[in-house]
Amino acid sequence: MSGRDGIGADPALALRLAEEVVRMSEAAGATEAEALVVSGESSLTRFANSEIHQNVSSAEILVNLRFVRGRRVGVASTGRTDGEGVRALVERAAAISANVGELEDWAGLPGADGVEPLDIAWSDGTANASPELRADGAKAVIAAADAVGVTAFGSFSTDAEAIAVANSKGIRAAERRTTSQLLTVAMGPDDGTGYAEECSIDATTIDATTIGRESAERARASANPVSIDPGDYPVVLHHYAVVDLLDMLGYLGFSALAVQEDRSFWEAGRRVGSPLVTITDDGRDSAGLPMGFDAEGVPKQRLALLDAGVCRDLAYDQQTGARAGHPSTGHGLPAPNPYGPFPTNMVMNAGGASMEELVGGIDRGLLVTRFHYTNPVHSKKVLITGMTRDGTFLVEGGRIVGPVRNLRFTMSYLDALANVEAVSRDRRCIRGFLGGSVVPALRLSSFSFTGATAAG
């Protein structure tokens, strides 16, 4: 496979380009320089109204440069790899560095720390995935929808890329990575909707028939939802809802910058969750979407974010680590990055319950498939507002008795973690806005719903 740039998903070529950008930056007067190269191909097959309506592929490249002159840092990027394009990139980053203010606490770029590329981050099955493979997946989803009289919408995507980082302090990191995702929303008569998703480094392992059947049957089961009063209910959160908990916790709390700016709940040794809740960040866990190093070329460390409900580790990049006297944990994002480091490979420990046992433990409560349109209200409390979507069901006597209209909520996700009373043994890899997370389903003793939506 090769992209328009001639690099494609070849990490050696990507690293060679990154090294050249660093050399040219040093020749232009940089006291430090860092080049990040991301190159590869993305393909997408999209379907709507139970028909494939789009099939696209694109070959892309990003060259991102940090040009440092003393304590002044200029950042620029380009999609060009020819000599003139690279020279223009260096000149632009140099000009920016000459015109920005000094960073008083600039920690410098990270130094060399041998990085071994992860073989498990790559799959030939994804890299060589054909339009026919994605079309067959869409066809299986559509067939499952047709079988129960609902309509399928969704997409099947595959990505294969090379990532390389080089800097003037000796960092040389390069590897190739693949990801794939099949997601679908089924829509049926009488306001029934259902959602299902699967992510993997290997597109050939995605079971499109199972995903399609799950979404379609959920849509059929959620037809003619009834209204219920808002209030506090025990709930079972499906995997698709649980991933939002981890995303928000990572975004608002597990970042060293959030702690340093006093906007995080995190305190070393503080209990914030049930003893059943253990969350790690592990870029080397093959159950997720692995990666060996971050955007600064620093190896990703395994972090015990919550250990049996207790705060343990934080995500650091070079800058936040220097402020705290702590080494980077390999969680830096591409510059310029005002958001700080984030965990991007979160994994929540499994429990011992089946989905049926989770539901069976509720006398009267709700089963929530996923959350939608969630937004922070209070960062330190991880107070989130949002709504349920694509399958919310009333549970009575340990049995699902029927669908209910979507509910709005305002709930502290810390309180949600504290209320966990059972965890499923089944886990799924689901893509969130911070990366790929591996999550189980959860039963919570209480979850606060504050209002009802106007429609199902």
C-alpha positions in Angstrom: 0.0 0.0 0.0 1.2 3.5 -0.8 -0.2 6.9 -0.4 -0.1 9.8 -2.7 3.0 11.0 -0.9 5.0 7.8 -1.6 5.3 7.1 2.1 2.0 5.3 2.7 2.2 3.2 5.9 6.0 2.6 5.7 7.5 3.6 9.1 11.0 3.7 7.8 10.2 6.2 5.1 8.1 8.3 7.6 11.1 8.3 10.0 13.5 9.3 7.3 11.3 12.3 6.5 11.0 13.3 10.2 14.8 13.2 10.5 15.3 15.4 7.4 12.8 18.0 8.9 14.8 18.0 12.1 18.1 18.4 10.3 16.8 21.3 8.2 15.4 23.0 11.3 18.7 22.8 13.1 20.4 24.3 10.0 17.9 27.1 10.2 18.8 28.0 13.7 16.6 25.8 15.9 18.1 25.0 19.3 15.7 22.1 19.5 13.4 20.6 16.9 10.8 17.8 16.8 9.0 16.4 13.7 6.0 14.2 13.8 5.0 12.4 10.6 1.7 10.6 10.3 1.1 9.0 6.9 -1.3 6.4 5.6 -4.6 5.5 4.0 -8.2 5.7 5.3 -11.2 4.0 3.7 -14.9 4.3 4.5 -18.0 2.5 3.3 -21.2 4.3 4.5 -24.8 3.0 4.2 -28.1 4.7 4.8 -31.7 3.6 4.3 -30.3 0.0 4.1 -28.3 0.8 1.0 -24.6 1.6 0.5 -24.3 5.1 -0.7 -20.7 6.1 -0.3 -17.3 4.4 -0.7 -14.2 6.5 -0.4 -10.5 6.2 0.2 -7.9 8.9 0.9 -4.2 8.9 1.3 -3.0 11.5 3.7 0.1 12.8 5.3 0.7 15.2 8.1 4.2 16.6 9.0 4.1 18.5 12.3 7.1 20.6 13.4 8.1 22.1 16.7 10.8 24.6 16.1 12.4 25.8 19.3 14.6 28.8 19.7 15.6 29.1 23.3 12.3 29.3 25.1 10.3 30.3 22.1 8.4 27.6 20.4 6.9 27.8 16.9 4.6 25.0 15.6 3.6 24.5 12.0 2.3 21.6 9.8 2.0 20.7 6.2 0.8 18.0 3.9 3.7 18.4 1.5 6.8 16.2 1.5 8.7 17.7 -1.5 11.8 19.7 -0.9 10.1 23.1 -1.4 7.2 22.1 0.9 9.5 21.0 3.7 11.6 24.2 3.4 8.5 26.3 3.6 7.4 24.3 6.7 10.7 25.0 8.4 10.6 28.7 7.5 7.1 29.1 8.7 7.8 27.4 12.1 11.0 29.5 12.5 9.1 32.7 11.8 6.5 31.8 14.4 9.1 31.0 17.0 10.7 34.4 16.4 7.4 36.2 17.0 5.9 34.4 20.1 6.6 35.1 23.7 9.0 33.0 25.8 7.6 30.0 27.8 9.1 30.7 31.2 8.7 27.1 32.3 9.7 25.5 29.0 11.0 22.1 29.9 12.7 21.2 26.6 12.0 18.3 24.3 12.2 14.8 25.7 15.5 12.9 25.4 16.1 9.6 23.7 14.5 6.6 25.4 14.7 3.5 23.2 11.3 2.8 21.6 10.4 -0.7 20.3 7.6 -0.7 17.7 4.6 -2.8 18.6 3.9 -5.6 16.2 0.4 -6.0 17.7 -0.5 -2.5 16.6 -0.7 -3.7 13.0 -2.9 -6.1 11.0 -2.5 -7.0 7.4 -6.2 -7.8 7.4 -7.0 -4.2 7.9 -4.2 -2.8 5.7 -5.3 -5.0 2.8 -9.1 -4.6 3.4 -10.9 -4.2 0.1 -14.1 -2.3 -0.7 -15.7 -5.7 -1.1 -14.8 -6.6 2.5 -16.5 -3.5 3.8 -19.4 -3.9 1.5 -19.9 -7.4 2.7 -20.0 -6.1 6.3 -22.6 -3.5 5.3 -24.6 -6.2 3.5 -24.6 -8.4 6.6 -25.8 -5.5 8.8 -28.5 -4.6 6.3 -29.7 -8.2 6.0 -30.1 -8.4 9.8 -32.1 -5.2 9.7 -34.3 -6.5 6.8 -35.0 -9.7 8.8 -36.8 -7.8 11.5 -38.3 -5.0 9.5 -36.1 -2.1 10.4 -33.7 0.1 8.4 -29.9 0.2 8.8 -27.6 3.2 8.8 -23.9 3.2 9.6 -20.4 2.9 8.4 -17.4 0.5 8.1 -14.0 2.2 8.2 -10.4 1.0 8.0 -7.2 2.9 8.6 -3.6 2.0 8.1 -0.8 4.4 8.9 2.8 4.9 9.8 3.7 7.2 12.7 7.3 8.5 13.2 8.8 11.0 15.6 12.3 12.4 15.5 13.8 15.2 17.6 17.2 16.9 18.1 17.7 15.1 21.4 18.0 11.7 19.8 14.4 10.4 19.9 13.8 8.1 16.9 10.4 6.3 17.1 8.4 4.7 14.3 5.7 2.1 13.9 2.7 1.2 11.8 -0.8 1.0 13.2 -4.2 -0.1 11.9 -7.7 0.4 13.2 -11.2 -0.5 12.0 -14.7 0.3 13.1 -18.1 -0.9 12.2 -21.0 1.0 13.7 -24.7 1.0 12.9 -27.9 2.6 14.0 -31.1 0.7 13.1 -34.4 2.6 12.9 -37.8 1.0 13.0 -41.4 1.9 13.0 -43.0 3.6 16.1 -39.8 5.4 17.3 -37.7 2.3 17.7 -33.9 2.7 17.4 -30.9 0.5 18.2 -27.2 1.0 18.2 -24.2 -1.4 18.0 -20.5 -1.1 17.3 -17.2 -3.0 17.2 -13.6 -1.8 16.9 -10.5 -3.8 16.2 -7.0 -3.5 14.8 -8.0 -6.4 12.4 -11.1 -5.6 10.3 -11.4 -9.3 9.3 -12.3 -10.2 12.9 -15.3 -7.9 13.1 -18.5 -9.9 13.2 -20.9 -7.8 11.1 -23.8 -10.2 11.3 -23.7 -10.1 15.1 -23.4 -6.3 15.2 -26.2 -5.9 12.7 -28.5 -8.3 14.6 -27.8 -6.6 17.9 -28.7 -3.2 16.5 -31.7 -4.4 14.6 -33.2 -6.4 17.5 -32.7 -3.5 19.8 -34.5 -1.2 17.4 -37.4 -3.6 17.1 -37.6 -4.0 20.9 -37.6 -0.3 21.5 -40.7 0.5 19.4 -43.5 2.4 21.1 -41.6 3.6 24.1 -43.6 4.9 27.0 -42.8 7.9 29.3 -41.7 7.4 32.8 -41.1 9.9 35.6 -37.6 11.3 36.0 -35.8 10.3 39.2 -33.1 8.1 40.7 -33.1 4.5 39.3 -30.8 1.6 39.6 -29.4 1.0 36.1 -27.5 -1.3 33.9 -25.2 0.6 31.6 -24.3 -1.2 28.4 -20.7 -1.0 27.2 -21.7 1.8 24.8 -22.7 4.0 27.8 -19.7 3.0 29.9 -17.2 4.2 27.4 -18.6 7.7 27.9 -17.8 7.5 31.6 -14.1 6.6 30.8 -13.9 9.3 28.2 -15.1 12.0 30.6 -12.9 10.8 33.4 -9.9 10.9 31.1 -10.7 14.3 29.6 -11.5 16.0 32.9 -9.4 14.2 35.5 -6.6 11.8 34.7 -4.5 14.5 33.0 -1.6 16.0 34.9 -2.4 19.4 33.4 -5.9 19.3 34.9 -4.4 18.5 38.3 -1.8 21.3 38.0 -4.5 23.8 37.0 -6.7 22.6 40.0 -9.6 21.5 37.8 -9.4 17.8 38.4 -11.0 15.5 41.0 -7.7 13.5 41.2 -5.9 13.2 44.5 -3.4 10.4 45.1 -5.0 7.8 47.3 -8.4 9.3 47.1 -11.3 6.8 46.8 -13.7 7.9 44.0 -15.2 4.6 42.9 -16.4 1.2 44.0 -13.8 -1.4 44.9 -15.1 -3.2 41.7 -13.7 -0.4 39.5 -10.2 -0.7 38.3 -9.2 1.4 35.2 -5.8 1.3 33.6 -4.3 3.0 30.6 -2.3 0.4 28.6 -1.1 1.1 25.0 0.2 -2.5 24.9 -3.1 -4.3 25.6 -4.0 -6.1 22.5 -7.7 -6.1 23.4 -7.8 -2.4 22.5 -6.2 -0.3 19.8 -2.5 -0.5 20.8 0.2 2.1 20.3 3.8 2.0 21.4 4.6 5.7 21.9 3.0 9.1 22.0 3.2 12.2 19.8 6.5 13.2 21.4 8.1 9.8 20.7 8.0 8.7 24.4 7.1 5.1 25.1 3.7 4.7 26.6 3.7 3.5 30.2 1.0 1.4 31.7 -0.9 3.5 34.2 -3.1 2.3 37.1 -5.5 5.2 37.0 -8.0 3.8 39.4 -7.0 0.8 41.5 -10.1 -0.8 43.1 -11.7 2.7 43.1 -8.6 4.5 44.4 -6.7 7.2 42.5 -3.2 6.0 41.7 -1.5 7.3 38.5 -1.8 10.3 36.2 -1.0 10.8 32.5 2.1 13.1 32.0 3.7 14.5 28.9 7.1 16.2 28.8 6.0 19.6 29.9 3.6 18.6 32.8 6.1 16.0 33.9 8.9 18.5 34.2 6.7 20.8 36.3 6.0 18.0 38.7 9.4 16.4 38.7 7.9 13.3 37.1 9.0 11.6 33.9 6.7 11.7 30.9 4.4 8.6 30.9 4.1 8.7 27.1 0.8 10.5 26.9 1.6 13.6 24.9 -0.6 14.8 22.1 0.6 16.6 18.9 1.7 20.2 19.4 0.3 22.8 19.8 -1.5 21.2 22.7 -3.3 23.4 25.2 -5.2 20.5 26.6 -2.4 18.5 28.2 -1.8 14.8 28.2 -4.6 12.3 28.1 -5.0 8.6 28.6 -5.9 7.2 25.1 -5.9 3.4 25.7 -8.1 3.0 28.8 -9.0 -0.5 29.9 -11.5 -1.3 32.7 -11.2 -4.6 34.5 -13.9 -7.2 33.8 -16.1 -8.7 36.5 -17.9 -12.0 36.7 -21.5 -11.3 35.7 -23.3 -12.0 32.5 -25.5 -9.3 31.0 -28.6 -11.4 32.1 -27.2 -11.4 35.7 -26.7 -7.6 35.6 -30.3 -7.1 34.6 -31.5 -9.8 37.0 -30.2 -7.9 39.9 -32.6 -5.0 39.4 -36.1 -4.9 41.0 -37.2 -1.8 39.2 -34.9 0.3 37.1 -33.5 0.9 33.7 -31.2 -0.6 31.0 -29.4 2.1 29.1 -27.8 1.3 25.8 -25.7 4.5 25.4 -25.5 8.2 26.2 -25.7 11.1 23.7 -24.8 14.7 23.7 -22.9 14.6 27.0 -21.2 17.8 28.2 -19.4 18.7 31.4 -21.2 21.0 33.9 -18.6 20.9 36.7 -15.1 19.6 36.0 -13.9 18.7 39.5 -17.1 16.9 40.3 -17.2 15.3 36.8 -20.8 16.5 36.8 -22.1 15.6 33.3 -25.4 16.4 31.5 -26.7 14.4 28.6 -29.4 12.0 27.5 -30.0 8.3 26.8 -30.3 7.1 23.2 -31.0 4.1 20.9 -32.5 1.8 23.4 -33.6 2.6 26.9 -35.7 -0.1 28.7 -37.6 -0.5 31.9 -36.6 -3.4 34.1 -39.0 -4.9 36.6 -38.4 -8.0 38.7 -35.0 -8.7 37.0 -36.6 -8.7 33.5 -36.8 -6.2 30.7 -40.5 -5.4 30.4 -40.5 -2.7 27.7 -39.0 0.4 26.1 -39.1 3.9 27.6 -38.6 7.3 26.1 -35.2 8.8 26.4 -34.3 10.5 29.6 -32.1 13.5 30.3 -29.7 13.3 33.2 -27.3 15.5 35.2 -25.1 13.1 37.1 -21.6 13.1 38.7 -19.7 10.3 37.0 -17.7 9.9 40.2 -21.0 9.1 42.0 -21.8 6.7 39.2 -18.5 4.9 39.8 -19.1 4.8 43.5 -22.5 3.2 42.8 -21.1 0.3 40.8 -22.3 -3.0 42.3 -21.6 -5.5 39.5 -19.4 -5.7 36.4 -19.8 -7.9 33.4 -17.2 -10.5 32.4 -17.8 -9.6 28.7 -15.8 -6.5 27.5 -15.7 -4.7 24.2 -13.4 -2.4 22.4 -15.3 0.8 21.6 -13.9 4.0 20.1 -14.4 7.1 22.2 -13.3 10.7 21.6 -9.9 10.0 23.3 -9.1 6.8 21.6 -10.1 3.1 21.9 -11.3 1.9 25.3 -12.0 -1.7 26.5 -15.0 -1.7 28.7 -17.5 -4.0 30.5 -21.1 -3.3 31.2 -22.0 -2.1 34.7 -24.9 -2.3 37.2 -25.2 0.8 39.3 -27.3 1.1 42.5 -28.5 4.5 41.5 -28.4 7.0 38.6 -30.1 10.4 38.5 -32.4 11.3 35.6 -33.6 14.8 35.7 -36.1 15.1 32.8 -37.7 13.4 29.8 -37.2 14.1 26.1 -40.1 15.2 23.9 -39.7 12.2 21.7 -38.4 8.7 21.9 
